[in-house]
Amino acid sequence: MIGYTLPAVLSVPAVVAVELCWLRTGLFRRPGYWISMVIVVAFQVLADGWLTKLSAPIVRYEPDQLTGLRFPFDIPVEDYLFGFSLVTLTLLLWLRGRKTT
């Protein structure tokens, strides 16, 4: 479980800490951010659901590297954590870059 789950779980508080303690862009207070996250998750469910469906997977994970929790369409829950961290950190760095230029 440590192989994929631990970094996925740690990535979320790490990205939140980067925003709250270092970058301070105010991203989490913006309604547009939360709307964009809903859109991202909706498309993530479609794409990830197709890629990881257990009946015919395109992407395979080592079972002992995951919690085994999958929702919906056989999507490993760890993918949502990494998705949040990836999109959020990208937006945070984008906003920070705009302030320094």
N, C-alpha and C positions, 0 to 999 in steps of 0.2 A: 504493500500500500504506500510505502514511502516514496517510491520512484516518481510517481506522477501526482499523487494526491498532496503530499506535503508542500512541494513548490506551488501548486495551485492554491492551496489554502493560505500559504504565507504571502502570495503575491497581492492578495486583496488588501490586507492591512498595510503592506509596504507601500502600495500606490496611494492609499488614503493618507498615510503618514507623510509621504512626499508632498502631497497637496497641503495638508494642514500645518505641517511644520517647516516647509521649505519654500515651495512655489507660491502658495497663497493666491491663486488666481481667482478664487470665488466660484469655480466651476460647479461645485455641488449645490450652490444656491441658485443656479440658472435653470429655469423650467425647460429651456431648449435642450439642455444636457440630458435631462431625464426623458424627454420625448425622444431624443436621438437614441438613448439606450433601449427604449421599447422597440424602436425600429430595428436596431441592431439585433436584439434578441429574437425578434420575429424572423428575420432573415437567417439568423444562426440556427434556429430550429429547423427551418426548411433545408438549408444546406447541410448542416451537421446530421440531421435526421436521415438524409439520403446517404451521406458518406459512412455513417456508423451503424446503420440498421443491421441487426444481428442475422437477419435472413440472407443478406447478400452484402456483406461489408466491403467497402472500398478501402477504408482505413481500419486497421486492426490494432488493438491495444493489448499489451500483455496483461492478462486478467489479474495477476497478483500485484500489479502496479497501481490498481484502481480500487476504490471502495466497493465497486460493484453496483452502486446506485446509478440507475439510468432513467431519464425522464425527459420529455416524451420521446417516442420513436427510437428508443435504445440509445439516446445521447448520454454519454457519461457526464455526471454533474460537474466533474472537474473542468470540462470544457467551458462551462458558463463562467467559472471563476477566472480562468485564463482569458476568456473573451472580455470580461469586465476590465481586467487589469490592462490588457493590450489596448483596448479602445480608449479607456480613461487616461492612461499614461500618454498615449499619442496626442490626445486633445490637450492635456495639461502642458506638454512640451510645446505644442503649437501655440497655445496662448502665451506661454512664457516667452517664446521666440518673437512674437509680435510686439511684446512690451519692450524688448531690448533693442529692436531695430528702429 
